[in-house]
């Protein structure tokens, strides 16, 4: 991975439409040129994956099961690739050997591949999500070389937060500023997952964990805007005050964020034919508002029209 890479790119790779005889060569080329590993697999098997690339960061997701023997032999170490790749298994069997250590993750676990050392990866019907970052980005925070082939259990807090954080990564890395910030947060979470130095742990916890925790809270609220502060804190396993503090550090408040999510949920229902038979009161309650007059007032402040006016305008546009 080039440290001065400037392009933000996403691409989908599939051998499904290729003739059987060309599938394995195409997959080998991908691993050779982009992933910088040697691959041996049975010919003819269709493979599908997606990749998202930003400066200092690559996310890959194996969408179909992969059965292959993948290596980074000693002679490849001269190619200048000096990254680390945290692979999170989502299905099948995976084993990584580097030096005298072998990591065999369960579903949900992670395992760390260090590119500056020879490696052997064995996949059997495997699916995974991987995050690849520069060695130099993690080294100030953790002893990376000693973590080669380290298996990280899925219930490790930093790994759990990382899984949630990278789920929405493609949307964030499309924006250069957000992409750089997201990369820094991911470096922190990877370092915490493998084990930081004392100083590195303090830095990473302050930056990466708080950012990822806030993302997880927001995702919870986007999925269910009716959650109150106490319910959300209980779901996240943190205190209500800590939730409030995370929003304050981001320059807003928990109440303002929830209000915006609830108003947006109501707007979507008012403009959707699916809810055309629902009353305004029912929609307000479904969006999390317990007081109809409060809902009407806030809705008009936000959208410069009443809920009834928005519904009429939407119906006129659909007719």
Secondary structure, DSSP 8 states (H G I E B T S, - for coil): --TT----EEEEEE-TTS-HHHHHHHHHHHIIIII--EEEE-TT---EEEEEEETTEEEEEE-S-EEEEEEE-GGGGGG---EEEEEEEEEEEEEEEETTEEE---TT-EEEEETTS-EEEEEEEEEEEEEEEEHHHHHTTB--GGGTT-EE-TT-HHHHHHHHHHHTHHHHHTSHHHHHHHHHHHHHHHHHHH-B-HHHHHHHIIIIIHHHHHHHHHHHHHH-TT--HHHHHHHHTS-HHHHHHHHHHTTS-HHHHHHHHHHHHHHHHHT-GGGTTS-HHHHHHHTT-S-HHHHHHHHHHHHSS-HHHHHHHHHHHH-
